[in-house]
């Protein structure tokens, strides 16, 4: 696999949010959103195009596409997650040293 391309593991797209958001007038875009070109410039462009479609549909008064459901196993895993301090970060300021 070339180093410039993200090697997607099967099933990882379920963790990516859709462009439609439950927050009014808030739309998501980027290579980290749910789309087929994961972690790449092409994915960023496609994520932006899909976000623009959400905005255009809302402007026309069309209903949003359904929001991607969060699977129960992800919710369960998040509930038991324990946050860890990031390695190598020193100090309490806004800029890590």
Number of C-alpha atoms within 10 A of each C-alpha: 6 6 6 8 12 12 11 11 7 7 7 10 16 14 14 15 18 23 25 22 16 10 7 7 10 12 17 18 22 22 20 19 24 23 21 13 19 23 18 16 13 15 20 19 15 21 25 19 15 22 21 16 15 23 19 12 14 13 10 9 9 11 10 14 11 10 12 15 9 12 10 9 9 11 11 10 9 10 9 8 9 6 6 6 6 7 6 7 10 10 8 8 7 6 8 9 9
